[in-house]
Amino acid sequence: MHSFDAFEWSTGTDTEHLAQARMLPREELPRLARAYDWAMHPEAVLGWLMAQKGIDLGAAVEVFFNGEPERFNYMRKRDVPAEFQGAARVLDNICLRVNSGFYLAYPKQDVVARKRVSRWLEFQQSDREEGRKGRWMLDERILSTLLDDTLRLEPSGDESLYAREPSLMRDLLSPIMDMGISRRIMRLLPIKIR
């Protein structure tokens, strides 16, 4: 099993970086995504990383802001300098995945880039009021699950949801009935699996 620290990320080609990223265990992928230098090979490495299931919403938002989207937000796609077009495409993909709900928000995990997210959403709202629109519009409803930690249930409320009819059959069928894993079962899973 390879480690994030075992490779020299400041040198190498995009192929070497991508090969190294693919060898990392799933738990290391969010850490690599957060720490990866956008000046290196963002399209190859971050493009692959951000499409992996192990990346959560908090990591995705942090990676998005590490790419400094402010630089290109009001620029037309064809006006982006050639050396930054790959980074802009990665930002496009992250934004699309955030807005589609691809990345999951995990309860009780804070956002490192909370101030930047709040400021971005404020600018987005003022743009909307002035009739302008930037290239990347983040969905406030999706981000609110992360920023407000709305996935968190109080323990008493959580238990009351299942105290009515606790059964093995309900737990087994909850992904079909609730279109997801039961919150009661989810809290028992280790964080690495979630």
Helices and strands as residue ranges (DSSP letters): G 4-6, H 14-23, G 26-28, H 29-35, I 42-46, H 47-49, H 57-66, G 69-71, G 77-79, G 82-84, H 85-100, H 114-130, H 140-147, H 155-163, H 168-177, H 183-186
